[in-house]
Amino acid sequence: MSEKLKRCEACNDPFYEDDEIVIVDDELYHKVCVTLYPTGYFAFLGGEPLGETENEDGSSAYEILGDGEFLEESE
């Protein structure tokens, strides 16, 4: 795999182009790996606070990452 691939800080799995990503303090997480609380949106991982995030709905990996930083869906 490419060394350029970005990985989730929680599970260490690479991002696929349609994965929903949450950014917390410049760190990238799969939306499913964190718990979001609607307090201005603060992300938690396993009950531990990560920090505030501006993209509470998550964003698709292809919207945030550059070419080669995520895996494309296999057919």
Phi and psi in degrees as a GROMACS rama.xvg file:
@    title "Ramachandran Plot"
@    xaxis  label "Phi"
@    yaxis  label "Psi"
@TYPE xy
-68.3614  140.155  SER-2
-70.6864  -14.8161  GLU-3
-79.6478  -15.8067  LYS-4
-57.257  134.602  LEU-5
-89.8478  145.913  LYS-6
-127.075  151.902  ARG-7
-65.788  133.747  CYS-8
-67.0707  -21.9298  GLU-9
-87.192  -52.9872  ALA-10
-105.626  -9.33451  CYS-11
67.082  9.85651  ASN-12
-80.7216  147.065  ASP-13
-69.6611  160.232  PRO-14
-89.2627  140.516  PHE-15
-99.1635  160.413  TYR-16
-57.868  -30.3086  GLU-17
-101.71  6.02414  ASP-18
-64.3724  142.062  ASP-19
-85.0906  127.257  GLU-20
-117.272  139.673  ILE-21
-115.119  132.308  VAL-22
-103.153  126.229  ILE-23
-131.243  115.958  VAL-24
49.1332  48.1535  ASP-25
65.9493  11.084  ASP-26
-102.604  145.019  GLU-27
-105.991  135.661  LEU-28
-135.907  147.558  TYR-29
-65.9831  140.795  HIS-30
-60.025  -34.342  LYS-31
-72.6399  -14.7396  VAL-32
-85.5029  -18.263  CYS-33
-116.944  162.332  VAL-34
-108.328  127.219  THR-35
-104.244  134.134  LEU-36
-115.016  130.5  TYR-37
-77.1646  55.9309  PRO-38
-110.053  35.0822  THR-39
104.212  3.81359  GLY-40
61.9073  107.273  TYR-41
-119.582  127.902  PHE-42
-97.2895  142.863  ALA-43
-124.851  147.46  PHE-44
-126.187  112.863  LEU-45
57.6649  35.6559  GLY-46
85.31  -10.9391  GLY-47
-93.1154  133.106  GLU-48
-70.1169  135.839  PRO-49
-100.284  -40.0696  LEU-50
140.621  -179.168  GLY-51
-79.3678  152.589  GLU-52
-135.947  148.774  THR-53
-96.2145  -17.8405  GLU-54
-107.833  69.3273  ASN-55
-60.0135  -24.602  GLU-56
-90.2792  -0.503744  ASP-57
75.1726  167.582  GLY-58
-139.412  149.781  SER-59
-65.5962  143.118  SER-60
-54.6974  -40.1748  ALA-61
-67.3335  -17.7236  TYR-62
-80.5895  -23.3862  GLU-63
-107.234  -40.2013  ILE-64
-94.734  156.431  LEU-65
-88.2515  173.517  GLY-66
-56.8189  135.998  ASP-67
85.2028  -5.30372  GLY-68
-97.4576  1.53262  GLU-69
-146.983  161.975  PHE-70
-93.9906  142.353  LEU-71
-85.6213  149.979  GLU-72
-61.5831  136.614  GLU-73
-85.0258  147.195  SER-74
